[in-house]
């Protein structure tokens, strides 16, 4: 949806993922969208160099999130919120539900 504006599908994916989940890393994003890791890494680096994202290291993992000092943060977030509202319900729910803990063995889905 935002690909023509942003120039790439991976840029849209990265922005929407971090908007919906507040924080993430390259392998997690690539796995979620079942896409190439290299393209996601390049978009994260590009957006961090532009000041849109800030990152921090946690062990060997680099976590990215929106830079709170970015001048157009509110405008970008409003645009992403509007774009997310046009996504199908199941895709939107999949993006916003965050499961980080393992499920108890034998527990029904």
N, C-alpha and C positions, 0 to 999 in steps of 0.2 A: 504494500500500500504506500509506504514512504520511499520505496526504492528510487523512483524518478527524482525525488527531491534530494535524497542522500547520496545517490550514485552507486549504491551496491546493496544487495540483499543482506549481506553479512553485517553491514552497518546498521540496518534496520533491526536485525535479529539481536545484535549486541545491545542496542539502546533499549529495545522493548524488554529484553530479559532482565537487564539491570534496573529498569524502571519498575518492573513487576516484583522483583525479588530483593531489591536494594543492594545486593552484593553478589558477586560471583567470580568464577575463575574460568580461564579459557577452555579447559577440557570439559568442564561442566556445561558450558554454553554449547560447545560443539557437539557433545553427546545428546543434549536436549533436542537440538535441531537436526541431529544426524547429518552433520556437514563436516567439511574439512577443517581440521584444527588450525592449519597454517593461516587460512583466510580470517578466522576469528582472531587469532593472535595479532595479525597485522592491523585489523580494525581497532582492537583494544589499544595497541601502541599508538596508532594515529590519533585516536580520540583523547588519549592521555597527553600526547604531545600538544594537542590543541587546547588543553585545559578543561575539557569536558569531564574527564574522569580523573580520579586520584587512585593510586594503588598502594598496597602495603604487602609486605612479605609475612606469611604465617608459615613457618617452617620452610619448606621448599616451594610452597604455593604462593603465587601472586594473586591477591584478591583485589578486584576492582569495584569501585562504587562511584556515584556521581560526586564531582567536586563541588562542595558547598559554596565555594568562592567564585564559581563560574558566573560571569555577568548575566548570561541569558538562561540560567538554570530554570527559573519559573516558567519561562516561555517554552523551553524544550520539554519540560515535564507536562505542561498543558497540551502541547502537540501530541506527545506520546499517549497521554490519557485519552485524548480524542480518538487517536488511531486505534488504540486498544479496544475502545467501545464498539468499533466496527468489526472486530474479529468475531468468529463464531464462539458461542458460549463454551463449548467443550475445549477449544484452544485457549480461551481466556482463563478458564479454570485451571487447565494444565500449567499455564504460565504462573499463576498466582499461588498455587498450592506448593508449599515447600516441605518436603519430607527429608530430614537429615538424620533421623534416628532409624536404626533397623527395626523391622517389625518382629514381634514376638513369634517364635516358631509355632505354627499351627493356628495362628490367629486368622480368622476369615477376613477376606478383603471386603 
